[in-house]
Amino acid sequence: MNRYEILMLATPAITGDEASTIEKGLEGIIKKGKGEVISFERWGKCRLAYPVKKHDYGIYYLTRFESPTDKGLFGNIKTAFAVKYNDVIMRHVVVRLQPGESLEYNRPHTVEDIPTRDVDSFLRENKMEGLLSTNSDKKVTAETAIVEAAAPSEVKTEEVVAKEAVIEPLETLDTVADARIEDKKEATETDSDTEGVV
C-alpha cells in the first residue's frame, strides 16, 4: 500500500457542513478504490500570494490516505474536484509520499494563528508614545483635536453653530417681511394722495 496526500485550497466562505461533505465524499471514493483514510485536517485560513478565483484568502485542508496504486482512483478524485466540489475547492494537488517517511509536517502559520494586539502596545513598540491618551475619561476625536489646535479661542461648539444657522434665516425673513409691509404702506399712501388730483 502506498501513502498519498491531497492538499486542497477551499474558498474562504466554506462552511463546516461543506467541509464534512468533502471529507465524507473523499472517504467514499478512497474506500471504493480499496484504500483507507489516515487523516483529514483543517490547516486554516491563509493569505494567498496571488488571487485565486478572485479570492485573496483561502482555507487549506490536508487529507492523507493509503491505497494500492490504481489510476481509476485518481481519475475519480480528479472528477470529484472538477465537477462535484468545483464551487468550493479552488485548487488541489495529490502527492505520493515516500515509503517509510514520517507523517509529521510543519503546518504553515495561518491568519487565525496571528495574535491580535491592542493599539497602546502597537504605539509603544513603534515609538509613538506621544499619541497615547493620558486621560482615559476624555475622548478626543480627530476632528475635535484639529479644531482645538487650530483656534481654541474662536471655536464655536456644534450647538452654537446650529442655533445660529436656525436663527439667521428667521431674522432675514422678518426683515424682508417688514420691508414689504413698509413698501405696501408707502404705495397705498401715494395712491391715496394721487386720487384727488386729476
Phi, psi and omega per residue, in radians:
M1 nan 2.349 3.108
N2 -1.754 2.680 3.121
R3 -1.834 2.437 -3.132
Y4 -2.361 2.818 3.006
E5 -2.416 2.566 3.086
I6 -2.083 2.073 3.047
L7 -1.753 2.153 -3.071
M8 -2.057 2.435 3.037
L9 -1.926 1.969 -3.105
A10 -1.763 2.818 3.084
T11 -1.141 2.658 -3.128
P12 -1.166 -0.274 -3.119
A13 -1.636 0.234 -3.120
I14 -1.154 2.436 -3.141
T15 -1.716 2.936 3.104
G16 -1.115 -0.638 3.118
D17 -1.141 -0.724 3.116
E18 -1.130 -0.683 3.117
A19 -1.138 -0.735 3.122
S20 -1.190 -0.568 3.068
T21 -1.132 -0.741 3.101
I22 -1.115 -0.752 3.132
E23 -1.045 -0.820 -3.139
K24 -1.170 -0.666 3.117
G25 -1.113 -0.783 3.116
L26 -1.151 -0.683 3.116
E27 -1.078 -0.710 3.110
G28 -1.130 -0.744 3.132
I29 -1.125 -0.747 -3.113
I30 -1.184 -0.692 3.118
K31 -1.158 -0.620 3.069
K32 -1.124 -0.530 3.106
G33 -1.531 0.293 3.106
K34 1.096 0.630 3.112
G35 -2.010 -3.123 -3.128
E36 -2.476 2.351 3.135
V37 -1.371 2.277 3.094
I38 -1.577 -0.827 -3.109
S39 -2.722 2.691 2.998
F40 -2.385 1.942 -3.037
E41 -2.192 2.528 3.035
R42 -1.649 2.035 3.115
W43 -1.347 -0.700 3.111
G44 2.193 -3.136 -3.068
K45 -1.512 2.271 -3.141
C46 -2.282 2.643 3.022
R47 -1.400 2.319 -3.090
L48 -1.515 2.661 3.131
A49 -1.198 -0.508 3.092
Y50 -2.595 2.696 -3.113
P51 -1.116 2.390 3.064
V52 -2.087 2.084 -3.078
K53 0.889 0.753 3.099
K54 1.162 0.390 3.090
H55 -1.989 2.318 3.096
D56 -1.548 -0.302 3.135
Y57 -2.171 2.762 3.083
G58 -2.665 2.792 3.119
I59 -1.950 2.196 -3.112
Y60 -1.639 2.454 3.021
Y61 -2.237 2.499 3.118
L62 -2.195 2.204 3.078
T63 -2.066 2.299 3.064
R64 -2.058 2.432 -3.126
F65 -2.639 2.812 3.068
E66 -1.951 2.439 -3.121
S67 -2.842 2.603 2.969
P68 -1.223 2.667 -3.119
T69 -1.126 1.995 -3.103
D70 -2.513 1.991 -3.117
K71 -1.160 -0.471 3.110
G72 -1.138 -0.636 3.106
L73 -1.085 -0.816 -3.105
F74 -1.226 -0.523 3.039
G75 -1.159 -0.696 3.101
N76 -1.170 -0.668 3.105
I77 -1.133 -0.767 3.136
K78 -1.095 -0.731 3.120
T79 -1.126 -0.714 3.141
A80 -1.062 -0.754 3.135
F81 -1.250 -0.567 -3.105
A82 -1.347 -0.570 -3.035
V83 -1.931 -0.980 -2.977
K84 -1.335 -0.753 -3.061
Y85 -1.889 0.381 -3.056
N86 -1.067 -0.649 -3.084
D87 -1.406 -0.261 -3.093
V88 -1.863 -0.732 -3.130
I89 -1.665 2.065 -3.108
M90 -1.454 -0.702 3.140
R91 -2.520 2.714 3.029
H92 -2.682 2.724 3.082
V93 -2.529 2.403 3.096
V94 -1.924 2.226 -3.085
V95 -2.248 2.408 3.053
R96 -1.507 2.261 3.136
L97 -1.493 2.611 3.124
Q98 -1.224 2.427 3.124
P99 -1.098 2.426 3.127
G100 1.401 -0.085 3.133
E101 -1.325 2.472 -3.133
S102 -1.257 2.728 -3.116
L103 -1.558 0.147 3.101
E104 -1.335 2.540 3.100
Y105 -2.607 2.773 3.081
N106 -1.667 1.862 3.140
R107 -1.236 2.361 3.136
P108 -1.192 2.734 3.097
H109 -1.234 2.408 -3.117
T110 -1.910 2.958 3.099
V111 -1.101 -0.579 -3.116
E112 -1.239 -0.396 -3.116
D113 -1.434 -0.336 -3.067
I114 -1.207 2.162 3.136
P115 -1.240 2.542 3.102
T116 -1.547 2.598 -3.138
R117 -2.111 2.691 3.056
D118 -1.537 2.889 -3.045
V119 -1.138 -0.702 -3.098
D120 -1.061 -0.769 -3.141
S121 -1.184 -0.619 3.083
F122 -1.083 -0.774 -3.135
L123 -1.135 -0.680 3.123
R124 -1.160 -0.751 -3.118
E125 -1.121 -0.574 -3.115
N126 -1.709 0.303 3.065
K127 0.974 0.868 3.112
M128 -2.141 0.741 -3.080
E129 -1.074 -0.418 -3.137
G130 -1.118 -0.368 3.132
L131 -1.532 -0.135 3.122
L132 -1.228 2.442 3.130
S133 -1.463 2.300 3.136
T134 -1.503 -0.572 -3.140
N135 -1.905 1.925 -3.079
S136 -1.285 -0.340 -3.135
D137 -1.286 -0.595 -3.096
K138 -1.490 2.037 3.112
K139 -1.698 2.027 -3.114
V140 -1.931 2.098 3.062
T141 -1.567 2.942 -3.125
A142 -1.115 -0.672 -3.115
E143 -1.147 -0.796 -3.115
T144 -1.191 -0.586 3.121
A145 -1.159 -0.721 3.137
I146 -1.170 -0.757 -3.122
V147 -1.144 -0.753 -3.139
E148 -1.156 -0.634 -3.126
A149 -1.265 -0.544 -3.074
A150 -1.190 -1.034 -3.100
A151 -2.690 1.516 -3.056
P152 -1.142 -0.491 -3.107
S153 -1.401 -0.466 -3.074
E154 -1.725 0.056 -3.066
V155 -1.329 2.280 3.076
K156 -1.841 2.465 3.123
T157 -1.265 2.883 -3.111
E158 -1.103 -0.597 -3.132
E159 -1.138 -0.751 -3.130
V160 -1.138 -0.753 3.134
V161 -1.087 -0.725 -3.132
A162 -1.148 -0.742 3.134
K163 -1.117 -0.753 3.129
E164 -1.114 -0.646 -3.139
A165 -1.172 -0.599 3.137
V166 -1.369 -0.713 -3.077
I167 -1.252 -0.673 -3.042
E168 -1.014 -0.843 3.130
P169 -1.128 -0.570 3.128
L170 -1.154 -0.733 3.127
E171 -1.113 -0.727 -3.139
T172 -1.182 -0.621 3.088
L173 -1.126 -0.718 3.118
D174 -1.105 -0.764 3.141
T175 -1.164 -0.640 3.087
V176 -1.139 -0.742 3.130
A177 -1.123 -0.738 3.114
D178 -1.089 -0.710 3.141
A179 -1.124 -0.685 3.128
R180 -1.169 -0.690 3.122
I181 -1.108 -0.758 3.121
E182 -1.117 -0.683 3.100
D183 -1.088 -0.695 3.135
K184 -1.164 -0.688 3.127
K185 -1.101 -0.798 3.135
E186 -1.106 -0.683 -3.140
A187 -1.155 -0.693 3.136
T188 -1.230 -0.618 3.117
E189 -1.163 -0.719 3.132
T190 -1.223 -0.567 3.089
D191 -1.159 -0.731 -3.139
S192 -1.214 -0.545 3.086
D193 -1.200 -0.620 -3.071
T194 -1.497 -0.166 -3.123
E195 -1.171 -0.727 -3.073
G196 -1.317 -0.434 -3.082
V197 -1.607 2.149 3.087
V198 -2.274 nan nan
